Amino acid sequence: MNKEKEVRFYQASTSEMFGGLPETAPQNELTPFHPRSPYACAKVAAFHHTVNYREAHNMFACNGILFNHESPQRGENFVTRKITLAAARIKEGLQSQLALGNLDSRRDWGFAGDYVEAMWLMLQQEKPEDYVIATGQTHTIRDFLDAAFAAVDLDWHDYVRIDPRFIRPAEVDLLLGDPSRAERQLGWTASTTLPELVEMMVEHDLRLARREKRLAEIEAEEPQTTFAPVQPR
């Protein structure tokens, strides 16, 4: 234990711990966990370790149960960024199709910047507690596609195909958070709407796609230099 300064510990939990059972939505801090992936199982264990250390050793340790939080920095293998990057690249003629899995999955998507503020607020409280951080609204993958492709004046139906490889063996169909405790005790609410979030991500990825296209054009314009073989004397 640090004797000079109090240590405050934040554990990054996830909505995936709930498993998306429709009868449990919206999910709050009292909703039972039903993890449906190895990742979610590991996160449930980390959640309970944090609670245990808080109760057994009087540590300031809290769990933030964050629902999906996105930004332009999201990894390209995540479905949201995969969609926005594909929309931008298709618009610029760099890509022709986008392969996805289940388009009917519903998620509670928010902006990562808003959620980091909530993490900070948790650590400013007098006593540690666990909080669900979410927007309280849910949308399908189709909704996200609508917004992303509309931002580049395209119809996603012309470019998206379903690939069974991207369908989970144990699908999480519905995640919807109830952020009432965070609103009440932290004074926090999500301030970025889904359309604003999608537009932010698409604009970022359009800049990337245009830079990629310009570099390809420059490479194509460069003259190909050939060298004659050196003749032995």
Summary of the structure (lengths in Angstrom):
residues: 233
radius of gyration: 22.8
end to end distance: 78.2
largest distance: 87.7
contacts: 690
relative contact order: 0.19
helix: 44%
strand: 15%
